[in-house]
């Protein structure tokens, strides 16, 4: 029986068919292109802005975010973008966006400062900011170390880094009229200026940093002397009035001058940052340095008003030392008040020169013998007035042959040298002695005695006249006896007149009994 199901058709072999890729729609091209353009613009913007830095200021006075610019050599190279307080609230931190191609500007010694109106020394800066407002100045450093965070200077640097020359340091105990920008003079030519100054940690002196421009810095040697050339230096001497000044500028704002003593050889230039002493005057700067100065003590029983440390000690007008210290002391036993004055004497200035001295000679013993000899001859220290206008006092050693003998005790430290009262005190003592003697004189008795003498002379004169009248009746008028009587009477009258004048003068000038009658001046 035939199968009723229809025959099954053969199944064809399977084939792998790859899926067709979908095409990207044109709609997506627009955002892709826009994103690419945005990335390019952002990259270009970032690259065109340059680096960002921060600058720390003490105050934001005159600074304005978005307006205050940073300038280098007058060209704008950046802008302050933001200002905020420091975490400790003591400073101001300013963020700045710099111009492109300025990456090499920012190294470890690059400096920034706020430019505001300022008058300092001979410099007047920042006047343009009165109209345009403050801006930030900068000076590119020479270091190779990159840096992005800076601390601004309080004031603009006086010396630009590209100016040839050298810096030196001056030490002085008194700043005087010196300030940043004060000029430096060499032979009355301005060759530099004061760059900065700072007080030492112990407060004893100032370190003044100066800059001397090239080529004048070559004249600064190891033995160069610096002194303050402020104002006018006036000296009245036997040669007349001498007035010295460096320039009109130094009279107004002060200055510093320097000079190198002539040594006859080649000048050896001083190294940069060499330290020098700044003297008060040129005279003090060129004084020969003391060689092995010796310390002594003088004790005065009088006022030392006007005597100051540094006052000269002279021997007959020649400076041989200076005053080092002045103090007061009271003797606990006698309760006497005295004033010890410490001085330093230079044996070389005393003229001590040892001739034909053997090796190993005791110079200290020779110095003792010399001083003992001078004291034995009457040398004493005395206070004298150096200037009547200022009242300054100095110490003078001079010969006083009538001074009482003194023996120096060399076991003391320091050794005490003998003194004698000053000129003013001696004059006061002489006046006091005169007054004492006048008080002791019996002026009343002397006046009464003179008056009694005058009375006796008057009686004698009256008796002589009576005798003469009686003789007129006996003696002829032209006789020799009459002439002799007339002469006698005239002598008695002159004597009475002289005694009367003497009595009147002594009554007005009783001191004439001690000093005599003063000579009349023509």
The 8 nearest C-alpha neighbors of each residue, nearest first, counted from 0:
[[1, 2, 3, 4, 5, 6, 7, 8],
 [0, 2, 3, 4, 5, 6, 7, 8],
 [3, 1, 4, 0, 5, 6, 7, 8],
 [2, 4, 1, 5, 0, 6, 7, 8],
 [5, 3, 2, 6, 7, 1, 0, 8],
 [4, 6, 3, 7, 2, 8, 1, 9],
 [5, 7, 4, 8, 3, 2, 9, 1],
 [8, 6, 9, 5, 4, 10, 3, 2],
 [7, 9, 10, 6, 5, 11, 4, 12],
 [8, 10, 7, 11, 6, 12, 13, 5],
 [11, 9, 8, 12, 7, 13, 14, 6],
 [10, 12, 9, 13, 8, 14, 7, 15],
 [11, 13, 10, 14, 9, 15, 8, 16],
 [14, 12, 11, 15, 10, 16, 9, 17],
 [13, 15, 16, 12, 11, 17, 10, 18],
 [16, 14, 17, 13, 18, 12, 19, 11],
 [15, 17, 14, 18, 19, 13, 20, 12],
 [18, 16, 19, 15, 20, 14, 21, 13],
 [19, 17, 20, 16, 21, 15, 22, 14],
 [18, 20, 17, 21, 16, 22, 15, 23],
 [21, 19, 22, 18, 17, 23, 24, 16],
 [20, 22, 19, 23, 24, 18, 25, 17],
 [21, 23, 24, 20, 25, 19, 27, 26],
 [24, 22, 25, 21, 27, 26, 28, 20],
 [23, 25, 26, 27, 22, 28, 21, 29],
 [24, 26, 27, 28, 23, 29, 22, 30],
 [25, 27, 24, 28, 29, 30, 23, 31],
 [26, 28, 25, 29, 30, 24, 31, 23],
 [27, 29, 31, 25, 26, 30, 32, 24],
 [28, 30, 32, 31, 27, 33, 26, 25],
 [31, 29, 33, 32, 28, 27, 34, 26],
 [32, 30, 34, 28, 33, 29, 35, 27],
 [31, 33, 35, 29, 34, 30, 28, 36],
 [32, 34, 30, 36, 31, 35, 37, 29],
 [35, 33, 37, 31, 36, 32, 30, 38],
 [36, 34, 32, 38, 37, 33, 39, 31],
 [35, 37, 39, 33, 34, 38, 40, 32],
 [38, 36, 34, 40, 35, 39, 41, 33],
 [37, 39, 41, 35, 36, 40, 42, 34],
 [40, 38, 36, 42, 37, 41, 43, 35],
 [39, 41, 43, 37, 42, 38, 44, 36],
 [42, 40, 44, 38, 43, 39, 37, 45],
 [41, 43, 45, 39, 44, 40, 38, 46],
 [42, 44, 40, 46, 41, 45, 47, 39],
 [45, 43, 41, 47, 42, 46, 40, 48],
 [46, 44, 42, 47, 48, 43, 41, 49],
 [45, 47, 43, 44, 48, 42, 49, 99],
 [46, 48, 44, 99, 45, 49, 43, 98],
 [49, 47, 99, 98, 45, 46, 44, 97],
 [48, 50, 99, 98, 97, 47, 46, 100],
 [51, 49, 97, 102, 96, 52, 48, 98],
 [50, 52, 96, 95, 97, 49, 53, 94],
 [51, 53, 147, 95, 148, 94, 50, 96],
 [54, 52, 94, 148, 93, 95, 149, 147],
 [53, 55, 149, 93, 150, 92, 148, 151],
 [54, 56, 92, 150, 91, 151, 93, 149],
 [57, 55, 91, 58, 151, 90, 92, 54],
 [56, 58, 90, 91, 55, 59, 89, 153],
 [57, 59, 56, 60, 91, 90, 62, 61],
 [60, 58, 62, 61, 91, 56, 57, 82],
 [59, 61, 58, 62, 63, 133, 57, 113],
 [60, 62, 133, 59, 63, 132, 134, 115],
 [61, 63, 59, 60, 67, 133, 64, 134],
 [64, 62, 67, 66, 65, 61, 79, 82],
 [65, 63, 80, 81, 79, 66, 67, 82],
 [64, 66, 80, 79, 67, 63, 78, 81],
 [67, 65, 63, 64, 68, 79, 78, 62],
 [66, 68, 63, 134, 79, 62, 78, 65],
 [69, 67, 78, 134, 77, 79, 135, 66],
 [70, 68, 135, 77, 75, 78, 76, 136],
 [71, 69, 75, 74, 136, 73, 76, 135],
 [70, 72, 74, 73, 137, 136, 75, 76],
 [73, 71, 74, 70, 137, 136, 138, 75],
 [72, 74, 71, 70, 75, 136, 69, 76],
 [73, 75, 70, 71, 72, 76, 69, 77],
 [76, 74, 70, 69, 77, 68, 71, 73],
 [75, 77, 98, 70, 69, 97, 74, 71],
 [78, 76, 97, 69, 98, 96, 68, 75],
 [77, 79, 68, 95, 96, 69, 67, 80],
 [78, 80, 95, 64, 67, 65, 94, 81],
 [81, 79, 64, 65, 95, 94, 78, 96],
 [80, 82, 64, 94, 93, 79, 83, 95],
 [83, 81, 93, 92, 64, 94, 91, 84],
 [84, 82, 92, 91, 93, 85, 81, 94],
 [83, 85, 91, 88, 92, 90, 86, 82],
 [84, 86, 88, 90, 87, 91, 92, 89],
 [85, 87, 88, 84, 89, 90, 83, 91],
 [86, 88, 85, 89, 90, 84, 91, 92],
 [89, 87, 85, 86, 84, 90, 91, 83],
 [90, 88, 87, 85, 91, 57, 84, 86],
 [91, 89, 57, 85, 88, 56, 84, 58],
 [90, 92, 84, 56, 85, 55, 83, 58],
 [93, 91, 55, 83, 54, 82, 84, 85],
 [92, 94, 82, 54, 53, 81, 55, 95],
 [95, 93, 53, 81, 80, 79, 52, 82],
 [96, 94, 79, 80, 52, 78, 51, 53],
 [95, 97, 51, 78, 77, 80, 79, 50],
 [98, 96, 77, 49, 50, 76, 51, 95],
 [97, 99, 49, 76, 77, 48, 101, 100],
 [100, 98, 49, 47, 48, 101, 97, 46],
 [99, 101, 102, 49, 98, 103, 47, 50],
 [102, 100, 104, 103, 99, 98, 49, 97],
 [103, 101, 104, 100, 105, 50, 49, 99],
 [102, 104, 101, 105, 106, 100, 145, 139],
 [105, 103, 101, 102, 139, 106, 109, 140],
 [104, 106, 146, 103, 145, 109, 102, 147],
 [107, 105, 145, 146, 144, 109, 108, 142],
 [106, 108, 146, 144, 109, 142, 145, 105],
 [109, 107, 140, 106, 142, 110, 141, 139],
 [108, 110, 140, 139, 106, 138, 107, 105],
 [109, 111, 138, 137, 108, 139, 151, 112],
 [112, 110, 137, 151, 136, 152, 138, 135],
 [113, 111, 152, 151, 136, 135, 155, 154],
 [112, 114, 135, 134, 136, 115, 133, 111],
 [115, 113, 134, 133, 125, 135, 136, 112],
 [114, 116, 125, 133, 128, 117, 113, 126],
 [117, 115, 125, 126, 124, 128, 114, 129],
 [118, 116, 124, 123, 125, 115, 119, 126],
 [117, 119, 123, 122, 124, 120, 116, 121],
 [120, 118, 122, 121, 117, 179, 123, 180],
 [121, 119, 180, 181, 122, 178, 252, 179],
 [120, 122, 180, 119, 181, 123, 252, 182],
 [123, 121, 119, 120, 118, 180, 124, 117],
 [122, 124, 118, 117, 119, 121, 125, 126],
 [125, 123, 117, 126, 116, 122, 118, 115],
 [124, 126, 116, 115, 127, 128, 114, 117],
 [127, 125, 116, 128, 124, 129, 115, 123],
 [128, 126, 129, 125, 130, 131, 116, 132],
 [129, 127, 132, 131, 133, 130, 126, 125],
 [128, 130, 127, 126, 132, 131, 116, 125],
 [131, 129, 128, 132, 127, 126, 133, 125],
 [132, 130, 128, 129, 127, 133, 134, 126],
 [131, 133, 128, 130, 129, 134, 61, 127],
 [134, 132, 128, 61, 115, 114, 62, 113],
 [133, 135, 68, 67, 114, 113, 69, 136],
 [136, 134, 69, 113, 112, 114, 70, 68],
 [137, 135, 70, 112, 111, 69, 113, 71],
 [138, 136, 111, 110, 71, 70, 112, 139],
 [137, 139, 110, 109, 140, 111, 71, 136],
 [140, 138, 109, 104, 137, 110, 141, 105],
 [141, 139, 109, 108, 142, 106, 138, 107],
 [140, 142, 143, 108, 139, 106, 109, 107],
 [143, 141, 144, 140, 106, 107, 108, 145],
 [142, 144, 106, 145, 141, 107, 140, 103],
 [143, 145, 106, 142, 107, 146, 105, 108],
 [146, 144, 106, 105, 107, 143, 147, 103],
 [145, 147, 106, 107, 105, 148, 144, 149],
 [146, 148, 52, 105, 53, 149, 145, 51],
 [149, 147, 53, 52, 146, 54, 150, 55],
 [148, 150, 54, 53, 55, 151, 147, 110],
 [151, 149, 55, 54, 56, 152, 148, 111],
 [150, 152, 111, 112, 56, 55, 54, 149],
 [153, 151, 112, 154, 111, 150, 155, 110],
 [152, 154, 112, 151, 155, 113, 57, 56],
 [155, 153, 152, 112, 156, 113, 114, 157],
 [154, 156, 112, 157, 152, 153, 114, 113],
 [157, 155, 158, 154, 159, 194, 152, 112],
 [156, 158, 194, 155, 180, 159, 179, 193],
 [159, 157, 156, 160, 194, 162, 210, 161],
 [158, 160, 161, 162, 157, 156, 138, 163],
 [161, 159, 162, 158, 138, 140, 163, 139],
 [160, 162, 159, 163, 158, 164, 138, 139],
 [163, 161, 160, 159, 164, 158, 212, 213],
 [164, 162, 213, 212, 161, 165, 160, 214],
 [163, 165, 212, 213, 211, 216, 162, 210],
 [166, 164, 271, 211, 210, 216, 212, 167],
 [165, 167, 210, 272, 209, 271, 211, 208],
 [168, 166, 272, 273, 209, 208, 271, 274],
 [167, 169, 208, 274, 207, 272, 273, 209],
 [170, 168, 275, 207, 276, 277, 274, 206],
 [171, 169, 276, 206, 277, 205, 275, 207],
 [172, 170, 277, 205, 204, 173, 276, 169],
 [171, 173, 204, 205, 203, 174, 170, 277],
 [174, 172, 175, 171, 204, 205, 279, 176],
 [175, 173, 177, 176, 171, 172, 205, 178],
 [174, 176, 173, 177, 227, 229, 253, 178],
 [177, 175, 253, 174, 178, 252, 229, 254],
 [178, 176, 175, 174, 181, 253, 254, 179],
 [179, 177, 181, 120, 180, 176, 193, 119],
 [178, 180, 193, 194, 195, 181, 120, 119],
 [179, 181, 193, 120, 192, 121, 178, 182],
 [180, 182, 193, 120, 192, 178, 254, 179],
 [183, 181, 192, 254, 191, 180, 189, 193],
 [182, 184, 191, 255, 192, 189, 256, 190],
 [185, 183, 189, 256, 188, 187, 190, 255],
 [184, 186, 188, 187, 257, 256, 189, 190],
 [185, 187, 188, 184, 258, 256, 257, 245],
 [188, 186, 245, 185, 184, 189, 246, 256],
 [189, 187, 185, 184, 186, 190, 245, 183],
 [188, 190, 184, 183, 191, 182, 185, 187],
 [189, 191, 184, 183, 212, 211, 188, 215],
 [192, 190, 211, 183, 210, 212, 182, 189],
 [193, 191, 182, 183, 180, 181, 210, 209],
 [192, 194, 209, 180, 181, 179, 195, 208],
 [193, 195, 209, 179, 157, 208, 192, 180],
 [196, 194, 208, 179, 193, 207, 197, 209],
 [197, 195, 207, 206, 208, 205, 198, 194],
 [196, 198, 206, 205, 199, 207, 195, 208],
 [197, 199, 205, 202, 204, 206, 200, 196],
 [200, 198, 202, 201, 205, 204, 197, 203],
 [199, 201, 202, 198, 203, 204, 197, 205],
 [200, 202, 199, 203, 204, 198, 205, 197],
 [203, 201, 199, 200, 204, 198, 205, 172],
 [204, 202, 201, 172, 199, 205, 198, 200],
 [203, 205, 172, 171, 199, 202, 198, 170],
 [206, 204, 198, 171, 170, 197, 199, 207],
 [205, 207, 170, 197, 196, 169, 198, 168],
 [208, 206, 196, 169, 168, 205, 195, 170],
 [207, 209, 168, 195, 194, 196, 167, 193],
 [210, 208, 193, 194, 167, 166, 192, 168],
 [209, 211, 166, 191, 192, 165, 193, 194],
 [212, 210, 191, 216, 164, 165, 190, 166],
 [213, 211, 164, 191, 190, 216, 215, 163],
 [214, 212, 164, 215, 216, 163, 211, 217],
 [213, 215, 216, 217, 212, 164, 163, 218],
 [216, 214, 213, 217, 218, 212, 190, 211],
 [217, 215, 213, 211, 218, 214, 219, 212],
 [216, 218, 215, 219, 268, 214, 213, 220],
 [219, 217, 216, 215, 220, 268, 259, 266],
 [218, 220, 217, 216, 268, 269, 223, 221],
 [221, 219, 269, 268, 223, 222, 267, 218],
 [220, 222, 269, 223, 268, 219, 267, 273],
 [223, 221, 220, 259, 224, 260, 219, 269],
 [222, 224, 259, 220, 258, 221, 219, 225],
 [223, 225, 257, 258, 284, 259, 222, 226],
 [226, 224, 257, 277, 256, 278, 223, 276],
 [227, 225, 278, 277, 280, 279, 256, 255],
 [228, 226, 255, 279, 229, 280, 254, 256],
 [227, 229, 254, 255, 256, 226, 253, 245],
 [230, 228, 253, 254, 249, 227, 250, 231],
 [229, 231, 250, 249, 253, 228, 232, 244],
 [230, 232, 244, 243, 233, 250, 229, 242],
 [231, 233, 243, 242, 244, 234, 230, 241],
 [234, 232, 242, 241, 231, 243, 235, 240],
 [235, 233, 241, 240, 236, 242, 232, 239],
 [234, 236, 240, 239, 241, 233, 237, 238],
 [237, 235, 238, 239, 234, 240, 241, 233],
 [236, 238, 239, 235, 240, 234, 241, 316],
 [239, 237, 236, 240, 235, 241, 234, 242],
 [238, 240, 236, 237, 235, 241, 234, 242],
 [239, 241, 235, 234, 236, 242, 238, 233],
 [240, 242, 234, 233, 235, 239, 243, 236],
 [243, 241, 233, 232, 234, 240, 231, 244],
 [244, 242, 232, 231, 233, 241, 245, 234],
 [245, 243, 231, 246, 232, 230, 228, 242],
 [244, 246, 187, 249, 228, 243, 247, 184],
 [247, 245, 248, 249, 244, 250, 187, 188],
 [246, 248, 250, 249, 251, 245, 244, 230],
 [249, 247, 251, 246, 250, 252, 253, 121],
 [248, 250, 253, 254, 246, 252, 229, 251],
 [251, 249, 230, 247, 248, 253, 229, 252],
 [250, 252, 248, 249, 253, 247, 230, 229],
 [251, 253, 249, 250, 120, 248, 176, 254],
 [254, 252, 229, 249, 250, 176, 251, 230],
 [253, 255, 228, 249, 182, 229, 181, 183],
 [254, 256, 227, 183, 228, 226, 184, 182],
 [257, 255, 184, 226, 225, 183, 228, 185],
 [258, 256, 225, 224, 185, 226, 184, 223],
 [257, 259, 224, 223, 260, 185, 225, 256],
 [258, 260, 223, 224, 261, 222, 220, 257],
 [261, 259, 262, 258, 223, 222, 224, 285],
 [260, 262, 263, 259, 264, 266, 258, 265],
 [263, 261, 264, 260, 265, 266, 259, 222],
 [262, 264, 261, 265, 266, 260, 259, 267],
 [265, 263, 262, 266, 261, 267, 260, 259],
 [264, 266, 267, 263, 262, 268, 261, 220],
 [265, 267, 268, 264, 220, 218, 262, 217],
 [268, 266, 220, 265, 269, 221, 219, 217],
 [267, 269, 220, 217, 219, 266, 270, 218],
 [268, 270, 220, 221, 219, 267, 271, 273],
 [271, 269, 273, 272, 268, 221, 220, 167],
 [270, 272, 273, 165, 166, 167, 269, 168],
 [273, 271, 167, 166, 168, 274, 270, 165],
 [272, 274, 167, 271, 270, 168, 269, 275],
 [275, 273, 168, 169, 167, 272, 276, 170],
 [274, 276, 169, 168, 170, 277, 273, 225],
 [277, 275, 170, 169, 278, 171, 225, 274],
 [276, 278, 226, 225, 171, 169, 170, 275],
 [279, 277, 226, 284, 280, 276, 225, 283],
 [278, 280, 227, 226, 283, 277, 281, 284],
 [281, 279, 283, 282, 226, 278, 227, 284],
 [280, 282, 284, 283, 226, 285, 279, 278],
 [283, 281, 280, 284, 285, 286, 279, 278],
 [282, 284, 280, 286, 281, 285, 278, 279],
 [285, 283, 281, 278, 282, 286, 224, 280],
 [286, 284, 282, 283, 287, 281, 224, 260],
 [285, 287, 283, 284, 288, 282, 281, 289],
 [288, 286, 285, 289, 284, 283, 290, 348],
 [289, 287, 286, 290, 285, 345, 284, 291],
 [288, 290, 345, 292, 291, 287, 347, 320],
 [291, 289, 292, 345, 288, 347, 346, 287],
 [290, 292, 289, 293, 345, 346, 347, 344],
 [293, 291, 345, 344, 290, 343, 289, 346],
 [292, 294, 344, 343, 345, 291, 295, 346],
 [295, 293, 343, 342, 413, 344, 292, 341],
 [296, 294, 414, 413, 342, 341, 415, 343],
 [295, 297, 341, 415, 340, 414, 413, 342],
 [296, 298, 340, 339, 416, 415, 341, 299],
 [297, 299, 339, 338, 340, 337, 296, 300],
 [300, 298, 338, 301, 337, 339, 297, 418],
 [299, 301, 337, 338, 298, 302, 336, 420],
 [302, 300, 299, 303, 420, 424, 337, 338],
 [301, 303, 304, 300, 299, 338, 305, 424],
 [304, 302, 306, 305, 301, 382, 392, 299],
 [303, 305, 302, 306, 392, 391, 390, 307],
 [304, 306, 391, 392, 390, 303, 307, 393],
 [307, 305, 392, 303, 304, 391, 393, 310],
 [306, 308, 310, 309, 305, 322, 325, 392],
 [309, 307, 322, 323, 310, 324, 325, 306],
 [308, 310, 322, 321, 323, 307, 311, 324],
 [309, 311, 322, 321, 308, 307, 393, 306],
 [312, 310, 321, 393, 320, 313, 309, 318],
 [311, 313, 394, 321, 320, 318, 395, 319],
 [314, 312, 318, 395, 317, 319, 316, 396],
 [313, 315, 396, 317, 316, 395, 397, 318],
 [314, 316, 317, 397, 313, 396, 395, 318],
 [315, 317, 314, 313, 318, 395, 396, 312],
 [318, 316, 313, 314, 315, 319, 348, 312],
 [319, 317, 313, 312, 320, 311, 314, 316],
 [318, 320, 348, 313, 345, 344, 312, 349],
 [321, 319, 344, 312, 343, 345, 318, 311],
 [320, 322, 311, 312, 309, 310, 343, 342],
 [321, 323, 342, 309, 308, 310, 324, 341],
 [322, 324, 342, 308, 341, 309, 321, 343],
 [323, 325, 341, 308, 340, 322, 326, 342],
 [326, 324, 340, 339, 341, 308, 327, 323],
 [325, 327, 338, 339, 340, 324, 328, 341],
 [328, 326, 338, 337, 339, 329, 325, 336],
 [327, 329, 337, 336, 338, 330, 326, 339],
 [330, 328, 336, 335, 334, 331, 337, 327],
 [329, 331, 334, 335, 332, 333, 336, 328],
 [332, 330, 334, 333, 329, 335, 328, 336],
 [333, 331, 330, 334, 335, 329, 336, 328],
 [332, 334, 335, 330, 331, 329, 336, 337],
 [335, 333, 330, 331, 329, 332, 336, 328],
 [334, 336, 330, 333, 329, 337, 331, 332],
 [337, 335, 329, 328, 334, 330, 338, 300],
 [336, 338, 300, 328, 299, 327, 329, 335],
 [337, 339, 327, 299, 298, 326, 328, 340],
 [340, 338, 298, 297, 326, 327, 325, 299],
 [339, 341, 325, 297, 296, 324, 298, 338],
 [340, 342, 296, 324, 323, 295, 322, 297],
 [343, 341, 322, 323, 295, 294, 321, 296],
 [342, 344, 294, 320, 293, 321, 292, 295],
 [345, 343, 320, 293, 292, 319, 346, 294],
 [344, 346, 292, 347, 348, 319, 320, 289],
 [345, 347, 349, 348, 351, 344, 292, 350],
 [346, 348, 349, 345, 350, 351, 290, 352],
 [349, 347, 350, 319, 346, 345, 318, 351],
 [350, 348, 346, 347, 351, 319, 345, 314],
 [349, 351, 348, 347, 352, 346, 345, 319],
 [350, 352, 349, 347, 346, 353, 348, 366],
 [353, 351, 350, 354, 347, 346, 349, 356],
 [352, 354, 356, 351, 355, 362, 365, 360],
 [353, 355, 356, 352, 357, 351, 360, 365],
 [356, 354, 357, 353, 358, 352, 360, 359],
 [357, 355, 354, 353, 360, 358, 359, 362],
 [358, 356, 360, 359, 355, 354, 361, 353],
 [357, 359, 360, 356, 361, 355, 362, 353],
 [358, 360, 357, 361, 356, 362, 363, 364],
 [361, 359, 358, 357, 362, 356, 365, 364],
 [360, 362, 364, 363, 359, 365, 366, 358],
 [361, 363, 365, 364, 360, 366, 353, 359],
 [364, 362, 366, 365, 361, 367, 368, 360],
 [363, 365, 367, 366, 362, 361, 368, 369],
 [364, 366, 362, 368, 367, 363, 369, 361],
 [365, 367, 363, 369, 364, 368, 362, 370],
 [368, 366, 364, 370, 369, 365, 371, 363],
 [369, 367, 371, 365, 366, 370, 372, 364],
 [368, 370, 366, 372, 367, 371, 365, 373],
 [369, 371, 373, 367, 372, 368, 374, 366],
 [372, 370, 368, 374, 369, 373, 367, 375],
 [371, 373, 375, 369, 370, 374, 368, 376],
 [372, 374, 370, 376, 375, 371, 378, 369],
 [375, 373, 378, 377, 371, 376, 372, 370],
 [374, 376, 372, 373, 377, 371, 404, 405],
 [377, 375, 373, 374, 378, 372, 400, 398],
 [376, 378, 399, 400, 398, 374, 375, 402],
 [379, 377, 398, 374, 397, 373, 376, 399],
 [380, 378, 418, 396, 417, 397, 419, 377],
 [379, 381, 418, 396, 395, 419, 417, 394],
 [380, 382, 421, 395, 419, 394, 418, 420],
 [383, 381, 421, 394, 393, 395, 392, 384],
 [384, 382, 393, 392, 394, 421, 385, 381],
 [385, 383, 392, 386, 391, 393, 390, 387],
 [384, 386, 392, 391, 393, 383, 387, 390],
 [387, 385, 391, 390, 388, 389, 384, 392],
 [386, 388, 390, 389, 385, 384, 391, 392],
 [389, 387, 386, 390, 391, 385, 384, 392],
 [390, 388, 391, 386, 387, 305, 385, 392],
 [389, 391, 387, 386, 305, 388, 392, 384],
 [392, 390, 305, 386, 385, 389, 384, 306],
 [393, 391, 384, 306, 305, 385, 383, 390],
 [392, 394, 383, 310, 311, 382, 385, 306],
 [395, 393, 312, 382, 381, 383, 313, 380],
 [394, 396, 313, 381, 380, 314, 312, 397],
 [397, 395, 380, 314, 379, 313, 378, 381],
 [396, 398, 378, 379, 315, 314, 395, 399],
 [397, 399, 378, 377, 400, 379, 376, 396],
 [398, 400, 377, 402, 401, 378, 397, 379],
 [401, 399, 377, 402, 398, 376, 378, 403],
 [400, 402, 399, 403, 377, 404, 398, 376],
 [403, 401, 399, 400, 377, 404, 419, 379],
 [402, 404, 401, 405, 377, 400, 399, 375],
 [403, 405, 402, 375, 406, 377, 374, 376],
 [406, 404, 407, 403, 417, 374, 375, 402],
 [405, 407, 408, 404, 371, 375, 374, 417],
 [408, 406, 409, 405, 416, 371, 415, 414],
 [407, 409, 410, 411, 406, 414, 415, 416],
 [408, 410, 411, 414, 407, 412, 415, 367],
 [409, 411, 408, 412, 414, 413, 407, 415],
 [412, 410, 414, 409, 413, 408, 415, 407],
 [413, 411, 414, 410, 409, 415, 295, 296],
 [412, 414, 295, 411, 296, 294, 415, 341],
 [413, 415, 411, 412, 295, 409, 296, 416],
 [414, 416, 296, 297, 295, 413, 417, 407],
 [415, 417, 297, 296, 414, 418, 407, 295],
 [418, 416, 379, 380, 415, 297, 419, 405],
 [419, 417, 380, 379, 381, 297, 416, 420],
 [418, 420, 381, 379, 380, 421, 417, 402],
 [421, 419, 425, 424, 381, 422, 418, 382],
 [420, 422, 382, 381, 424, 423, 425, 383],
 [421, 423, 425, 424, 426, 383, 420, 382],
 [424, 422, 426, 425, 421, 427, 383, 420],
 [423, 425, 427, 421, 426, 422, 420, 428],
 [426, 424, 428, 422, 423, 427, 421, 420],
 [427, 425, 429, 423, 428, 424, 422, 430],
 [426, 428, 424, 430, 425, 429, 431, 423],
 [427, 429, 425, 431, 426, 430, 424, 432],
 [430, 428, 432, 426, 431, 427, 425, 433],
 [431, 429, 433, 427, 432, 428, 434, 426],
 [430, 432, 428, 434, 429, 433, 427, 435],
 [431, 433, 435, 429, 430, 434, 428, 436],
 [434, 432, 430, 436, 435, 431, 437, 429],
 [433, 435, 437, 431, 436, 432, 438, 430],
 [436, 434, 432, 438, 433, 437, 431, 439],
 [437, 435, 439, 433, 438, 434, 432, 440],
 [438, 436, 434, 440, 439, 435, 433, 510],
 [437, 439, 435, 436, 440, 434, 441, 433],
 [438, 440, 436, 437, 435, 441, 442, 434],
 [439, 441, 437, 442, 438, 436, 443, 445],
 [442, 440, 444, 443, 445, 439, 438, 437],
 [441, 443, 445, 444, 440, 446, 509, 437],
 [444, 442, 446, 445, 441, 447, 448, 440],
 [443, 445, 447, 441, 446, 442, 448, 449],
 [444, 446, 442, 448, 443, 447, 449, 441],
 [445, 447, 449, 443, 444, 448, 442, 450],
 [448, 446, 450, 444, 449, 445, 451, 443],
 [449, 447, 451, 445, 450, 446, 444, 452],
 [450, 448, 452, 446, 451, 447, 453, 445],
 [449, 451, 453, 447, 452, 448, 446, 454],
 [452, 450, 448, 454, 449, 453, 447, 455],
 [453, 451, 449, 455, 450, 454, 448, 456],
 [452, 454, 450, 456, 451, 455, 457, 449],
 [455, 453, 451, 457, 452, 456, 450, 458],
 [454, 456, 452, 458, 457, 453, 459, 451],
 [457, 455, 459, 453, 454, 458, 495, 460],
 [456, 458, 460, 454, 459, 455, 453, 461],
 [459, 457, 461, 455, 460, 456, 462, 454],
 [458, 460, 456, 462, 457, 461, 463, 455],
 [459, 461, 457, 463, 458, 462, 456, 464],
 [462, 460, 458, 464, 463, 459, 457, 465],
 [463, 461, 465, 459, 464, 460, 466, 458],
 [462, 464, 466, 460, 461, 465, 467, 459],
 [463, 465, 467, 461, 466, 462, 468, 460],
 [466, 464, 462, 468, 467, 463, 461, 469],
 [467, 465, 463, 469, 464, 468, 470, 462],
 [466, 468, 464, 470, 469, 465, 463, 471],
 [469, 467, 465, 471, 470, 466, 464, 472],
 [468, 470, 466, 467, 471, 472, 465, 473],
 [471, 469, 467, 473, 472, 468, 474, 466],
 [472, 470, 468, 474, 473, 469, 467, 475],
 [471, 473, 470, 469, 474, 468, 475, 467],
 [472, 474, 470, 471, 475, 469, 476, 468],
 [475, 473, 471, 470, 472, 476, 481, 478],
 [474, 476, 478, 477, 473, 471, 481, 472],
 [477, 475, 478, 481, 474, 471, 482, 479],
 [478, 476, 475, 481, 479, 482, 480, 474],
 [477, 479, 475, 481, 480, 476, 482, 474],
 [480, 478, 482, 481, 483, 477, 484, 475],
 [479, 481, 483, 478, 482, 484, 474, 475],
 [480, 482, 484, 478, 479, 483, 476, 485],
 [483, 481, 485, 479, 484, 480, 486, 478],
 [484, 482, 486, 480, 485, 481, 487, 479],
 [483, 485, 487, 481, 486, 482, 480, 488],
 [486, 484, 482, 488, 483, 487, 489, 481],
 [487, 485, 489, 483, 488, 484, 490, 482],
 [488, 486, 484, 490, 485, 489, 483, 491],
 [487, 489, 491, 485, 486, 490, 484, 492],
 [490, 488, 492, 486, 491, 487, 493, 485],
 [491, 489, 493, 487, 492, 488, 494, 486],
 [490, 492, 494, 488, 489, 493, 495, 487],
 [491, 493, 489, 495, 490, 494, 496, 488],
 [494, 492, 496, 490, 495, 491, 497, 489],
 [495, 493, 491, 497, 496, 492, 490, 498],
 [494, 496, 492, 498, 493, 497, 456, 499],
 [495, 497, 493, 499, 494, 498, 492, 500],
 [498, 496, 500, 494, 499, 495, 501, 493],
 [497, 499, 501, 495, 500, 496, 502, 494],
 [498, 500, 496, 502, 497, 501, 495, 503],
 [501, 499, 497, 503, 502, 498, 504, 496],
 [502, 500, 498, 504, 503, 499, 505, 497],
 [501, 503, 499, 505, 500, 504, 506, 498],
 [502, 504, 506, 500, 501, 505, 499, 507],
 [505, 503, 501, 507, 506, 502, 508, 500],
 [506, 504, 509, 508, 502, 507, 503, 501],
 [505, 507, 503, 504, 508, 509, 502, 446],
 [506, 508, 504, 505, 509, 503, 502, 510],
 [509, 507, 505, 510, 506, 511, 504, 512],
 [508, 510, 505, 511, 506, 512, 507, 442],
 [511, 509, 512, 508, 513, 514, 437, 515],
 [510, 512, 515, 514, 513, 509, 516, 508],
 [511, 513, 510, 515, 509, 514, 505, 516],
 [514, 512, 511, 510, 515, 433, 437, 436],
 [513, 515, 511, 512, 510, 516, 517, 433],
 [516, 514, 511, 512, 513, 517, 510, 518],
 [515, 517, 511, 518, 514, 512, 508, 510],
 [518, 516, 519, 515, 511, 514, 520, 508],
 [517, 519, 520, 516, 515, 521, 514, 511],
 [518, 520, 517, 521, 516, 515, 511, 504],
 [521, 519, 518, 517, 516, 515, 514, 511],
 [520, 519, 518, 517, 516, 515, 504, 511]]
